[in-house]
């Protein structure tokens, strides 16, 4: 009777290494020059906990807080600071364009 030896190799992957990093918005402001409003809550609702997010940069997107339009008649922009795992990011987007944030 022949004996067989079976050897199995098992590779363990730590849970943290297998999980994909996600966005966490730390700051977001919308407006023109010094006429800006805090829109962190609006952007966080769209992006927090996701690997990426995409949305239109417009007054209609940023509904929390007053005024609705922080700088009437001026071209506005969005400035966003975010974290993704250990990485920090900063992006700026012009009015009426799509913003896209991604963990890299």
N, C-alpha and C positions, 0 to 999 in steps of 0.2 A: 504494500500500500504506500502510495506516494503522499507526502505531506506538502501542502502549498502554504506559502506565507503571503499574506495580503497586507500591503502597507498603504495606508491612505494619508494623504496630505490635506490639511485643512488650513485655509487662510482666513484669518479673522480681520475684519475691517471695522475699525472703531466707528461708532454711530456718528460722531461729529464729522468724520472725514467723508462719510457717504451722504450726509445731508447737504443740500445746496444752500448757499448763502442767500439771504433775502434782504431787501431794502428796508431801511428805517430812516424816515425823514426827520432831520434834526432842525432845519429852518427852511422857510419858504416865504418870499415876499414878492408882491405884485404891484407894479406901478411905474412911475417915471421920476427919475432923480430922487429928490427928497419927499415926493408925494407917493408914499408906498403904504401898503397894508399887509399885515401878517396873514398868510394863507396856508400856514403849516397844517392846520387841521384838514383843510380841503385836499391838499396833496397827499397827506398821510392816508386819508380814506381811500384814495385811488391807488396808492403804491405800497404802503407798509405790508410786510410779510410776503411780498411777491419777488421773484427773481428779476422781473422787468415790468414796466408799465408804460402805457402810452395814452396821452390825452391832449385835447385842444387847449391852447393857451388863449383864454378869452375871459371877459368879465363874467359870462354865464357859468364858467367852470368854478369860479371862486366866489361862492355864495355866502360863506360865513363872514361875519363882521360887517361893519359899515365903514366907509361908504361902499356901495357896489362898485363904483368906478372911482378909484382914488385920485385920478388925474384926468378929468374930462378934457377932451380935445387933444391930448398928447399921446404919442405912440408909447405903449407900455411894454414891459418885459417882466419875465419871471426869473427869479434867482432862487435856486434850490441847493441846499447842502444836505447830504445824506451819508449814511453809513451802509456798508455791505460787508458783513463779517468784521474783519479788522481794518478794512480799507475805508477811507473817507473820500467823498466825491463832492464836486461843485459843478453845477451846470447853469447855463443862462439861455433862455429861449425868448424869441420875439413874439409879440402879439399876433394872434390869428394863424399861428403855425402849430404843428404837432410837437409836443414834448415827448421824449422817450428817455427813460432812465433804465439802466441795466447794471446788474451786478457783473463784474468782470472777473 
